[in-house]
Amino acid sequence: MCEDHGLRIDVEAIRRRLEMERAELLAKAGLPAVSNPLTPDERDSDEADAAVTTDLRERAMWLAQDSRQKLELIQQALRRLDDGTYGRCLVCGGPINPERLEALPYATQCIHCQQQADRRGRRVRGRERMDG
């Protein structure tokens, strides 16, 4: 158990959960890549079939990227567990609420800092849309 300002975190339970999620992601990564070149059948298909194939391929690539990002977040969380900084916000240094860590064990920011980052992101994306 780790105590920080009266907040309790079961670091060993968190570690086991992160290691399980990491193992699941790595197991899924062992599946054949979907971004292989088109097979002869796919090259000969009509435009609608080609569009569906392209859409499926793009979704698979997006999911693969999402999995890589999640795996990296898990690896970073495990390193923070090892060096004793787990449960601290990387922005303000304050404690991350244990309920937040239970829901998202690789969270890097307290809810306040995450909300500020989300607001900044929306403002930036909003300006890009208006400028673009």
N, C-alpha and C positions, 0 to 999 in steps of 0.2 A: 504494500500500500504506500502511496505517496500522498503526503498532506501538503497543501499549499494554501495558506490563508483559510484554513478550515475546510477546504474542499478535498475530498478523498477520491483518489484515482487508483484503481486496481491495475497497476502497470503490467503484471503478468497476464491478466485476462486480456488486456489490450494487445499485448505482444502476440498471444496465441491467435487472436482474431486477425491481426494484421498478417501474420504468417500464413494463416488459412486463405485469406483473400489473395495474397501473393501467389500461393500455390495454385489456386483456381485460375488466376490470370495467366500464369505460365503454362498451365495445362491447356487452356484455350488457345494460346499462341502456337501450340504444336499442331493445330489444324492446318490443312493445306491453304496456302494463300489464295485469295479470291482475285488478286490483281494479275493473274496470269494472262498472257496474250490470248486473243480470241482464238477459239478452236475453229477448224474449217466449217463446222455446222453453224457456228455463230456468225461467221463472215457471210454465209449464204442466206441467213434469215432475213425476213422483211424488216422494214424500218421500225415497226412497233415492237417486235421482238428485240431488236437491237437497242431501242430506248429502254426497255425493261432491263435488259442485261446491263446496260450502262448504269442505270439507277441502282441496281443491286450491287454492282461493283463499287460505286461511289459510297453507298451506305456501309459496305464492308470495310472500305478503306477508312472511313470516318470512325467506325467502331474500333478498328485496330489502333488508330491514333489515340482515341479516348482511352483504350486499355493501356497503351504505353504511358500516357500521362498519369493514369491512376497508379500504375506500377511504380512509377518514379515517386509519386507522393507517398506511397506505402514504404518504399525504401528509405525516404527521408525521415518518415515518422519512426521507423525502426532505429535509424541512426540517432535521432533525438532521444529515444528510450535509452540507448546505450550510453550517450554522453550526459544524461540527466537533465536535458532541457525540454523533454516532452511535457506538454500541457501548458507551455508558456507561449504567448502570442509573439510571433516573429516581428510584429510592427511595434507594439507598445511595451512588450515585455511582461505584461500582466498575465494572470492565470486565465486559461480557457476553461469555461464552465464544464464540469464533468458530464453533464447531460449532452452538451454539444459534442464532446469527444466520444460519448457512447453512440451518438447518431452518426458521427463522421470521425472515425478514429484517426484519420490523417489530416484533420483540420490544422491549419497553420496560424489562424488568426482567431482572436476572440470575436464574439458576435458584433460588438461595436465597430471594431476595425474592418471586419468583413462587410458590414453594411455601408460604411464609408467608401470602401473600395468599389462596391457594387454601384453606389450612387455616382461616383466619379466615372465609372465605366459607361453607365447609361448616358451621362452628359456628353462624354466624348463620342460615343456612337451616335447620339442625336445630332451633334454638330457635323459629324462626317456625312450623315444622311442629308442634312440641309445643304452642305457645301457641295456634295457629290451630285 
